């Protein structure tokens, strides 16, 4: 008798879980696509590209200065005394260290700015996903890449809806 009761409870529970699963509304978003296609994401990319260009211009000038000193040393090596050549080489080494430090600092600055931009935008996107989920009654919304989804029908993709809602909220 107990076995029949347990089987009946398990059967009812299983049917209830199946019925509940059938009512689940599932979707997914591609946060990387939303990040790159949203207005805020595009602005961030433009700012980063401008930042890189301005830093590259300064770096290129430093490269030219180092090449100029290399050429001076090569041209004047036969007419300068050893102390003057050594002084020019020391100056070149100092410029090279400054150049390398400038390149590293520039890369670090750009990476930090990129990380700050992306974290802020992704956090805002996640909040927008939660709004979509609540408003439209989704049980679960996955992130396409991070969740490791191998297959899901295209009609479950909410990325374009996310971008539109995010852009509207950002205005």
Secondary structure, 3 states (H helix, E strand, C coil): CHHHHHHHHHHHHHHHHHHHHHCCCEEEECHHHHHHHCHHHHHHHHHHHHHHHHHHHHHHHHHHHHHHHHHHHHHHCCCCCHHHHHHHHHHHHHHHHHHHHHHHHHHHHHHHHHHHHHHHHHHHHHHHHHHHHHHHCCCEEEECCCCCCCCCCHHHECHHHHHHHHHHHHC
